[in-house]
Protein backbone atom coordinates (compact mmCIF):
# COMPACT_ATOMS: atom_id res chain seq x y z
CA UNK A 1 0.00 0.00 0.00
CA UNK A 2 1.13 3.55 -0.62
CA UNK A 3 -0.19 7.06 0.03
CA UNK A 4 -0.98 9.70 -2.61
CA UNK A 5 -1.48 13.46 -2.27
CA UNK A 6 -1.28 16.43 -4.66
CA UNK A 7 -1.22 20.24 -4.75
CA UNK A 8 -0.89 21.06 -1.06
CA UNK A 9 0.29 24.58 -2.03
CA UNK A 10 0.81 25.68 1.57
CA UNK A 11 1.40 29.33 2.41
CA UNK A 12 1.02 31.16 5.72
CA UNK A 13 -1.57 33.47 4.17
CA UNK A 14 -5.28 34.28 4.36
CA UNK A 15 -7.57 32.36 2.01
CA UNK A 16 -7.55 33.67 -1.54
CA UNK A 17 -8.81 32.78 -5.00
CA UNK A 18 -7.36 31.29 -8.16
CA UNK A 19 -6.45 33.45 -11.17
CA UNK A 20 -10.09 33.39 -12.37
CA UNK A 21 -11.22 34.89 -9.06
CA UNK A 22 -13.87 32.19 -8.50
CA UNK A 23 -12.20 29.26 -6.81
CA UNK A 24 -11.28 29.57 -3.17
CA UNK A 25 -7.82 28.54 -2.02
CA UNK A 26 -7.24 27.60 1.62
CA UNK A 27 -3.53 28.41 1.94
CA UNK A 28 -3.06 28.09 5.69
CA UNK A 29 -5.55 25.26 6.11
CA UNK A 30 -3.70 23.04 3.61
CA UNK A 31 -0.98 22.33 6.19
CA UNK A 32 -3.63 21.12 8.68
CA UNK A 33 -5.08 18.82 6.02
CA UNK A 34 -1.60 17.46 5.30
CA UNK A 35 -1.12 16.77 9.03
CA UNK A 36 -4.43 14.89 9.10
CA UNK A 37 -3.31 12.85 6.07
CA UNK A 38 0.02 12.00 7.72
CA UNK A 39 -1.75 10.89 10.91
CA UNK A 40 -4.11 8.67 8.94
CA UNK A 41 -1.27 7.14 6.91
CA UNK A 42 0.86 6.54 10.02
CA UNK A 43 -2.05 4.60 11.56
CA UNK A 44 -2.54 2.33 8.50
CA UNK A 45 -2.24 -1.41 9.19
CA UNK A 46 -0.48 -3.11 7.55
CA UNK A 47 1.82 -0.08 7.31
CA UNK A 48 2.34 1.82 4.07
CA UNK A 49 5.50 1.20 2.05
CA UNK A 50 5.92 4.77 0.74
CA UNK A 51 4.03 7.98 -0.11
CA UNK A 52 3.89 9.84 -3.45
CA UNK A 53 3.70 13.65 -3.26
CA UNK A 54 2.60 14.74 -6.72
CA UNK A 55 3.96 18.28 -6.77
CA UNK A 56 3.06 21.87 -5.80
CA UNK A 57 3.81 21.27 -2.14
CA UNK A 58 4.00 25.03 -1.42
CA UNK A 59 2.32 27.95 -3.18
CA UNK A 60 3.91 30.59 -5.38
CA UNK A 61 2.69 33.23 -2.89
CA UNK A 62 5.67 32.31 -0.70
CA UNK A 63 8.12 33.69 -3.27
CA UNK A 64 6.49 37.13 -3.02
CA UNK A 65 6.36 37.13 0.78
CA UNK A 66 9.93 35.81 1.17
CA UNK A 67 8.68 32.77 3.07
CA UNK A 68 9.54 29.97 0.64
CA UNK A 69 12.12 28.33 2.90
CA UNK A 70 9.97 28.35 6.02
CA UNK A 71 6.85 27.15 4.16
CA UNK A 72 8.77 24.27 2.61
CA UNK A 73 10.32 23.34 5.96
CA UNK A 74 6.87 23.12 7.56
CA UNK A 75 5.59 20.82 4.81
CA UNK A 76 8.70 18.62 4.91
CA UNK A 77 8.68 18.50 8.74
CA UNK A 78 5.09 17.22 8.60
CA UNK A 79 6.00 14.55 6.03
CA UNK A 80 9.05 13.51 8.08
CA UNK A 81 6.66 12.23 10.75
CA UNK A 82 5.94 9.32 8.44
CA UNK A 83 8.05 6.21 9.08
CA UNK A 84 8.29 5.55 5.31
CA UNK A 85 9.97 7.31 2.35
CA UNK A 86 8.16 10.13 0.56
CA UNK A 87 8.81 10.45 -3.19
CA UNK A 88 8.40 13.92 -4.67
CA UNK A 89 7.81 15.22 -8.16
CA UNK A 90 8.23 18.94 -8.83
CA UNK A 91 5.38 21.17 -10.01
CA UNK A 92 5.19 24.74 -11.26
CA UNK A 93 4.73 26.16 -7.75
CA UNK A 94 8.02 24.69 -6.50
CA UNK A 95 9.65 26.40 -9.48
CA UNK A 96 8.01 29.76 -8.70
CA UNK A 97 9.76 29.59 -5.32
CA UNK A 98 13.13 28.03 -6.10
CA UNK A 99 15.45 27.45 -9.04
CA UNK A 100 15.98 23.85 -10.09
CA UNK A 101 19.58 24.18 -8.93
CA UNK A 102 18.35 25.13 -5.44
CA UNK A 103 15.59 22.46 -5.30
CA UNK A 104 18.20 19.73 -5.76
CA UNK A 105 19.57 20.70 -2.32
CA UNK A 106 16.21 20.57 -0.52
CA UNK A 107 14.20 17.70 0.93
CA UNK A 108 12.10 17.76 -2.25
CA UNK A 109 14.94 15.99 -4.05
CA UNK A 110 14.04 12.33 -3.54
CA UNK A 111 15.98 11.09 -6.56
CA UNK A 112 18.51 8.39 -5.65
CA UNK A 113 22.09 8.44 -6.91
CA UNK A 114 23.27 5.83 -9.38
CA UNK A 115 21.48 3.39 -11.63
CA UNK A 116 17.89 4.31 -10.71
CA UNK A 117 18.35 8.01 -11.49
CA UNK A 118 17.10 9.54 -14.74
CA UNK A 119 18.91 10.51 -17.94
CA UNK A 120 22.63 11.02 -17.38
CA UNK A 121 22.64 14.41 -19.12
CA UNK A 122 21.29 17.64 -17.63
CA UNK A 123 19.43 17.96 -14.35
CA UNK A 124 16.35 15.86 -15.09
CA UNK A 125 14.62 14.73 -11.88
CA UNK A 126 13.19 11.50 -13.31
CA UNK A 127 13.98 8.24 -11.52
CA UNK A 128 12.48 4.83 -10.73
CA UNK A 129 12.37 2.43 -7.81
CA UNK A 130 11.04 -1.04 -7.07
CA UNK A 131 9.28 -1.22 -3.67
CA UNK A 132 8.26 -4.88 -4.12
CA UNK A 133 9.08 -7.78 -6.48
CA UNK A 134 7.68 -7.27 -10.01
CA UNK A 135 6.38 -3.80 -9.15
CA UNK A 136 8.07 -0.55 -10.18
CA UNK A 137 7.32 3.15 -9.79
CA UNK A 138 8.63 5.68 -12.32
CA UNK A 139 8.79 9.35 -11.32
CA UNK A 140 8.78 11.66 -14.35
CA UNK A 141 9.99 15.26 -14.52
CA UNK A 142 7.22 17.16 -16.33
CA UNK A 143 9.19 20.45 -16.17
CA UNK A 144 12.33 19.08 -17.78
CA UNK A 145 11.31 21.29 -20.71
CA UNK A 146 10.21 24.56 -19.10
CA UNK A 147 11.23 28.17 -18.65
CA UNK A 148 10.41 27.94 -14.93
CA UNK A 149 13.29 27.57 -12.48
CA UNK A 150 16.05 27.83 -15.10
CA UNK A 151 18.63 30.50 -15.84
CA UNK A 152 17.58 32.48 -18.95
CA UNK A 153 21.02 31.94 -20.52
CA UNK A 154 20.89 28.13 -20.17
CA UNK A 155 20.44 26.03 -23.35
CA UNK A 156 17.39 24.20 -21.90
CA UNK A 157 15.67 27.52 -21.08
CA UNK A 158 16.33 28.80 -24.60
CA UNK A 159 15.05 25.56 -26.16
CA UNK A 160 11.90 25.66 -23.98
CA UNK A 161 11.22 29.35 -24.69
CA UNK A 162 11.55 28.78 -28.45
CA UNK A 163 9.06 25.91 -28.31
CA UNK A 164 6.63 27.86 -26.11
CA UNK A 165 6.70 30.98 -28.30
CA UNK A 166 6.33 28.91 -31.45
CA UNK A 167 3.12 27.35 -30.06
CA UNK A 168 1.85 30.37 -28.10
CA UNK A 169 1.91 33.78 -29.83
CA UNK A 170 0.10 35.51 -26.93
CA UNK A 171 1.83 38.38 -25.11
CA UNK A 172 0.94 36.62 -21.87
CA UNK A 173 2.49 33.16 -22.14
CA UNK A 174 0.21 31.94 -19.34
CA UNK A 175 -2.84 32.58 -21.53
CA UNK A 176 -4.19 29.71 -23.66
CA UNK A 177 -6.55 32.09 -25.54
CA UNK A 178 -6.92 31.13 -29.20
CA UNK A 179 -4.37 28.29 -29.11
CA UNK A 180 -4.82 25.11 -31.16
CA UNK A 181 -2.82 23.30 -28.47
CA UNK A 182 -3.90 25.11 -25.28
CA UNK A 183 -1.48 23.15 -23.08
CA UNK A 184 1.36 25.37 -24.37
CA UNK A 185 1.34 27.84 -21.51
CA UNK A 186 4.14 28.89 -19.19
CA UNK A 187 2.72 27.15 -16.09
CA UNK A 188 3.02 23.77 -17.84
CA UNK A 189 6.14 22.02 -19.11
CA UNK A 190 7.22 18.95 -21.00
CA UNK A 191 9.56 15.98 -21.34
CA UNK A 192 12.90 16.25 -23.11
CA UNK A 193 13.78 13.65 -25.74
CA UNK A 194 16.53 12.37 -23.44
CA UNK A 195 13.97 11.74 -20.69
CA UNK A 196 11.57 10.01 -23.09
CA UNK A 197 14.38 7.75 -24.37
CA UNK A 198 15.36 6.89 -20.78
CA UNK A 199 11.68 6.21 -19.91
CA UNK A 200 11.42 3.87 -22.90
CA UNK A 201 14.45 1.89 -21.67
CA UNK A 202 13.04 1.58 -18.12
CA UNK A 203 9.73 0.25 -19.50
CA UNK A 204 11.57 -2.17 -21.77
CA UNK A 205 13.33 -3.59 -18.70
CA UNK A 206 9.98 -3.87 -16.87
CA UNK A 207 8.38 -5.63 -19.84
CA UNK A 208 11.22 -8.17 -19.92
CA UNK A 209 10.89 -8.79 -16.17
CA UNK A 210 7.08 -8.96 -16.23
CA UNK A 211 6.70 -6.05 -13.84
CA UNK A 212 3.65 -3.86 -13.23
CA UNK A 213 4.55 -0.16 -13.42
CA UNK A 214 2.95 2.93 -11.90
CA UNK A 215 4.13 6.24 -13.38
CA UNK A 216 3.79 9.61 -11.66
CA UNK A 217 4.35 13.19 -12.78
CA UNK A 218 2.86 16.56 -11.83
CA UNK A 219 1.13 17.09 -15.19
CA UNK A 220 -1.56 14.77 -16.60
CA UNK A 221 -0.77 13.17 -19.97
CA UNK A 222 -4.27 12.13 -21.10
CA UNK A 223 -6.89 14.70 -22.22
CA UNK A 224 -9.71 12.57 -20.79
CA UNK A 225 -8.18 12.76 -17.29
CA UNK A 226 -7.69 16.52 -17.49
CA UNK A 227 -9.02 19.66 -19.13
CA UNK A 228 -7.48 20.79 -22.42
CA UNK A 229 -5.09 23.23 -20.73
CA UNK A 230 -3.66 21.31 -17.76
CA UNK A 231 -1.60 18.80 -19.75
CA UNK A 232 2.11 18.28 -20.34
CA UNK A 233 3.24 20.13 -23.49
CA UNK A 234 4.19 16.95 -25.35
CA UNK A 235 1.81 14.60 -23.52
CA UNK A 236 1.31 12.57 -26.71
CA UNK A 237 5.01 11.65 -26.76
CA UNK A 238 4.84 10.31 -23.20
CA UNK A 239 1.65 8.40 -24.02
CA UNK A 240 3.21 6.81 -27.08
CA UNK A 241 6.15 5.55 -24.99
CA UNK A 242 3.72 4.02 -22.48
CA UNK A 243 1.56 2.49 -25.19
CA UNK A 244 4.53 0.80 -26.84
CA UNK A 245 4.94 -1.36 -23.72
CA UNK A 246 2.78 -3.80 -21.78
CA UNK A 247 3.87 -3.01 -18.22
CA UNK A 248 2.28 0.33 -17.29
CA UNK A 249 -0.98 0.01 -15.36
CA UNK A 250 -1.50 3.54 -14.02
CA UNK A 251 -0.40 7.15 -14.48
CA UNK A 252 -0.81 9.43 -11.43
CA UNK A 253 -0.85 13.23 -11.73
CA UNK A 254 -1.89 16.41 -9.93
CA UNK A 255 -2.02 20.03 -11.22
CA UNK A 256 -5.74 20.04 -12.09
CA UNK A 257 -7.34 20.74 -8.72
CA UNK A 258 -10.70 19.25 -9.77
CA UNK A 259 -9.08 15.88 -10.42
CA UNK A 260 -9.91 13.53 -13.28
CA UNK A 261 -9.88 9.91 -14.35
CA UNK A 262 -10.01 7.78 -17.47
CA UNK A 263 -9.16 4.25 -18.58
CA UNK A 264 -7.44 4.64 -21.94
CA UNK A 265 -7.75 2.39 -24.99
CA UNK A 266 -4.59 0.48 -23.96
CA UNK A 267 -5.96 -0.35 -20.51
CA UNK A 268 -3.90 2.25 -18.63
CA UNK A 269 -5.65 4.04 -15.75
CA UNK A 270 -5.03 7.81 -15.67
CA UNK A 271 -5.79 9.21 -12.23
CA UNK A 272 -5.50 12.96 -11.60
CA UNK A 273 -5.82 13.72 -7.90
CA UNK A 274 -7.95 16.52 -6.50
CA UNK A 275 -5.81 19.29 -4.98
CA UNK A 276 -5.55 19.87 -1.23
CA UNK A 277 -5.33 23.65 -1.78
CA UNK A 278 -8.97 23.95 -2.93
CA UNK A 279 -10.33 21.55 -0.31
CA UNK A 280 -12.48 23.15 2.41
CA UNK A 281 -11.33 22.69 6.05
CA UNK A 282 -14.04 20.17 6.92
CA UNK A 283 -12.95 17.81 4.12
CA UNK A 284 -9.59 16.50 2.81
CA UNK A 285 -7.96 15.22 -0.39
CA UNK A 286 -5.59 12.27 -0.08
CA UNK A 287 -5.73 8.55 -0.60
CA UNK A 288 -4.18 5.17 -0.02
CA UNK A 289 -3.66 2.76 -2.91
CA UNK A 290 -3.58 -0.98 -2.17
CA UNK A 291 -1.77 -3.04 -4.80
CA UNK A 292 -2.85 -6.60 -5.69
CA UNK A 293 -1.72 -8.95 -8.44
CA UNK A 294 -4.58 -8.01 -10.76
CA UNK A 295 -5.79 -4.62 -9.49
CA UNK A 296 -5.15 -1.53 -7.40
CA UNK A 297 -7.79 -0.24 -4.99
CA UNK A 298 -7.82 3.47 -4.15
CA UNK A 299 -9.34 4.33 -0.79
CA UNK A 300 -9.97 8.06 -1.10
CA UNK A 301 -10.52 10.55 1.72
CA UNK A 302 -12.69 13.64 1.47
CA UNK A 303 -12.89 14.86 -2.13
CA UNK A 304 -11.11 11.82 -3.55
CA UNK A 305 -13.41 8.95 -4.53
CA UNK A 306 -12.78 5.27 -3.93
CA UNK A 307 -11.84 3.43 -7.10
CA UNK A 308 -10.97 -0.09 -8.28
CA UNK A 309 -8.38 -0.11 -11.09
CA UNK A 310 -8.08 -3.57 -12.67
CA UNK A 311 -5.26 -4.66 -14.96
C-alpha positions in Angstrom: 0.0 0.0 0.0 1.1 3.6 -0.6 -0.2 7.1 0.0 -1.0 9.7 -2.6 -1.5 13.5 -2.3 -1.3 16.4 -4.7 -1.2 20.2 -4.8 -0.9 21.1 -1.1 0.3 24.6 -2.0 0.8 25.7 1.6 1.4 29.3 2.4 1.0 31.2 5.7 -1.6 33.5 4.2 -5.3 34.3 4.4 -7.6 32.4 2.0 -7.5 33.7 -1.5 -8.8 32.8 -5.0 -7.4 31.3 -8.2 -6.5 33.4 -11.2 -10.1 33.4 -12.4 -11.2 34.9 -9.1 -13.9 32.2 -8.5 -12.2 29.3 -6.8 -11.3 29.6 -3.2 -7.8 28.5 -2.0 -7.2 27.6 1.6 -3.5 28.4 1.9 -3.1 28.1 5.7 -5.6 25.3 6.1 -3.7 23.0 3.6 -1.0 22.3 6.2 -3.6 21.1 8.7 -5.1 18.8 6.0 -1.6 17.5 5.3 -1.1 16.8 9.0 -4.4 14.9 9.1 -3.3 12.8 6.1 0.0 12.0 7.7 -1.7 10.9 10.9 -4.1 8.7 8.9 -1.3 7.1 6.9 0.9 6.5 10.0 -2.0 4.6 11.6 -2.5 2.3 8.5 -2.2 -1.4 9.2 -0.5 -3.1 7.5 1.8 -0.1 7.3 2.3 1.8 4.1 5.5 1.2 2.1 5.9 4.8 0.7 4.0 8.0 -0.1 3.9 9.8 -3.5 3.7 13.6 -3.3 2.6 14.7 -6.7 4.0 18.3 -6.8 3.1 21.9 -5.8 3.8 21.3 -2.1 4.0 25.0 -1.4 2.3 27.9 -3.2 3.9 30.6 -5.4 2.7 33.2 -2.9 5.7 32.3 -0.7 8.1 33.7 -3.3 6.5 37.1 -3.0 6.4 37.1 0.8 9.9 35.8 1.2 8.7 32.8 3.1 9.5 30.0 0.6 12.1 28.3 2.9 10.0 28.3 6.0 6.9 27.2 4.2 8.8 24.3 2.6 10.3 23.3 6.0 6.9 23.1 7.6 5.6 20.8 4.8 8.7 18.6 4.9 8.7 18.5 8.7 5.1 17.2 8.6 6.0 14.6 6.0 9.1 13.5 8.1 6.7 12.2 10.8 5.9 9.3 8.4 8.0 6.2 9.1 8.3 5.6 5.3 10.0 7.3 2.4 8.2 10.1 0.6 8.8 10.5 -3.2 8.4 13.9 -4.7 7.8 15.2 -8.2 8.2 18.9 -8.8 5.4 21.2 -10.0 5.2 24.7 -11.3 4.7 26.2 -7.8 8.0 24.7 -6.5 9.6 26.4 -9.5 8.0 29.8 -8.7 9.8 29.6 -5.3 13.1 28.0 -6.1 15.4 27.5 -9.0 16.0 23.8 -10.1 19.6 24.2 -8.9 18.4 25.1 -5.4 15.6 22.5 -5.3 18.2 19.7 -5.8 19.6 20.7 -2.3 16.2 20.6 -0.5 14.2 17.7 0.9 12.1 17.8 -2.3 14.9 16.0 -4.1 14.0 12.3 -3.5 16.0 11.1 -6.6 18.5 8.4 -5.7 22.1 8.4 -6.9 23.3 5.8 -9.4 21.5 3.4 -11.6 17.9 4.3 -10.7 18.3 8.0 -11.5 17.1 9.5 -14.7 18.9 10.5 -17.9 22.6 11.0 -17.4 22.6 14.4 -19.1 21.3 17.6 -17.6 19.4 18.0 -14.4 16.3 15.9 -15.1 14.6 14.7 -11.9 13.2 11.5 -13.3 14.0 8.2 -11.5 12.5 4.8 -10.7 12.4 2.4 -7.8 11.0 -1.0 -7.1 9.3 -1.2 -3.7 8.3 -4.9 -4.1 9.1 -7.8 -6.5 7.7 -7.3 -10.0 6.4 -3.8 -9.1 8.1 -0.6 -10.2 7.3 3.2 -9.8 8.6 5.7 -12.3 8.8 9.4 -11.3 8.8 11.7 -14.4 10.0 15.3 -14.5 7.2 17.2 -16.3 9.2 20.5 -16.2 12.3 19.1 -17.8 11.3 21.3 -20.7 10.2 24.6 -19.1 11.2 28.2 -18.6 10.4 27.9 -14.9 13.3 27.6 -12.5 16.1 27.8 -15.1 18.6 30.5 -15.8 17.6 32.5 -19.0 21.0 31.9 -20.5 20.9 28.1 -20.2 20.4 26.0 -23.4 17.4 24.2 -21.9 15.7 27.5 -21.1 16.3 28.8 -24.6 15.0 25.6 -26.2 11.9 25.7 -24.0 11.2 29.4 -24.7 11.5 28.8 -28.4 9.1 25.9 -28.3 6.6 27.9 -26.1 6.7 31.0 -28.3 6.3 28.9 -31.4 3.1 27.3 -30.1 1.8 30.4 -28.1 1.9 33.8 -29.8 0.1 35.5 -26.9 1.8 38.4 -25.1 0.9 36.6 -21.9 2.5 33.2 -22.1 0.2 31.9 -19.3 -2.8 32.6 -21.5 -4.2 29.7 -23.7 -6.6 32.1 -25.5 -6.9 31.1 -29.2 -4.4 28.3 -29.1 -4.8 25.1 -31.2 -2.8 23.3 -28.5 -3.9 25.1 -25.3 -1.5 23.2 -23.1 1.4 25.4 -24.4 1.3 27.8 -21.5 4.1 28.9 -19.2 2.7 27.2 -16.1 3.0 23.8 -17.8 6.1 22.0 -19.1 7.2 19.0 -21.0 9.6 16.0 -21.3 12.9 16.2 -23.1 13.8 13.7 -25.7 16.5 12.4 -23.4 14.0 11.7 -20.7 11.6 10.0 -23.1 14.4 7.8 -24.4 15.4 6.9 -20.8 11.7 6.2 -19.9 11.4 3.9 -22.9 14.5 1.9 -21.7 13.0 1.6 -18.1 9.7 0.2 -19.5 11.6 -2.2 -21.8 13.3 -3.6 -18.7 10.0 -3.9 -16.9 8.4 -5.6 -19.8 11.2 -8.2 -19.9 10.9 -8.8 -16.2 7.1 -9.0 -16.2 6.7 -6.0 -13.8 3.7 -3.9 -13.2 4.6 -0.2 -13.4 2.9 2.9 -11.9 4.1 6.2 -13.4 3.8 9.6 -11.7 4.3 13.2 -12.8 2.9 16.6 -11.8 1.1 17.1 -15.2 -1.6 14.8 -16.6 -0.8 13.2 -20.0 -4.3 12.1 -21.1 -6.9 14.7 -22.2 -9.7 12.6 -20.8 -8.2 12.8 -17.3 -7.7 16.5 -17.5 -9.0 19.7 -19.1 -7.5 20.8 -22.4 -5.1 23.2 -20.7 -3.7 21.3 -17.8 -1.6 18.8 -19.7 2.1 18.3 -20.3 3.2 20.1 -23.5 4.2 16.9 -25.3 1.8 14.6 -23.5 1.3 12.6 -26.7 5.0 11.7 -26.8 4.8 10.3 -23.2 1.6 8.4 -24.0 3.2 6.8 -27.1 6.1 5.6 -25.0 3.7 4.0 -22.5 1.6 2.5 -25.2 4.5 0.8 -26.8 4.9 -1.4 -23.7 2.8 -3.8 -21.8 3.9 -3.0 -18.2 2.3 0.3 -17.3 -1.0 0.0 -15.4 -1.5 3.5 -14.0 -0.4 7.2 -14.5 -0.8 9.4 -11.4 -0.9 13.2 -11.7 -1.9 16.4 -9.9 -2.0 20.0 -11.2 -5.7 20.0 -12.1 -7.3 20.7 -8.7 -10.7 19.3 -9.8 -9.1 15.9 -10.4 -9.9 13.5 -13.3 -9.9 9.9 -14.4 -10.0 7.8 -17.5 -9.2 4.3 -18.6 -7.4 4.6 -21.9 -7.8 2.4 -25.0 -4.6 0.5 -24.0 -6.0 -0.4 -20.5 -3.9 2.2 -18.6 -5.6 4.0 -15.8 -5.0 7.8 -15.7 -5.8 9.2 -12.2 -5.5 13.0 -11.6 -5.8 13.7 -7.9 -7.9 16.5 -6.5 -5.8 19.3 -5.0 -5.6 19.9 -1.2 -5.3 23.7 -1.8 -9.0 23.9 -2.9 -10.3 21.6 -0.3 -12.5 23.1 2.4 -11.3 22.7 6.0 -14.0 20.2 6.9 -12.9 17.8 4.1 -9.6 16.5 2.8 -8.0 15.2 -0.4 -5.6 12.3 -0.1 -5.7 8.6 -0.6 -4.2 5.2 0.0 -3.7 2.8 -2.9 -3.6 -1.0 -2.2 -1.8 -3.0 -4.8 -2.8 -6.6 -5.7 -1.7 -9.0 -8.4 -4.6 -8.0 -10.8 -5.8 -4.6 -9.5 -5.2 -1.5 -7.4 -7.8 -0.2 -5.0 -7.8 3.5 -4.2 -9.3 4.3 -0.8 -10.0 8.1 -1.1 -10.5 10.5 1.7 -12.7 13.6 1.5 -12.9 14.9 -2.1 -11.1 11.8 -3.6 -13.4 9.0 -4.5 -12.8 5.3 -3.9 -11.8 3.4 -7.1 -11.0 -0.1 -8.3 -8.4 -0.1 -11.1 -8.1 -3.6 -12.7 -5.3 -4.7 -15.0 
